[in-house]
Amino acid sequence: MVMKKGEFEAPYDEPMYIAQNPQDNQEFATYTTKGQAYRSKDGAESWDQILENGKVN
């Protein structure tokens, strides 16, 4: 089976990218397969949503 771009949708919203701030080892950001982004400023203990469906909150 060959899938074309945009034909597959993951059943879950999963992390695609995660990054750590090189100047602050307690700050992380993650971007998900469904266009959400989150930021943590406390070493990943809690997260604030900064993008929802690809749009800034």
Buried (B, 14 or more C-beta within 10 A) or exposed (E): EEEEEEEEEEEEEEEBEEEBEEEEEEBBBBBBEBEBBBBBBEEBEEBEEBBEEEEEE
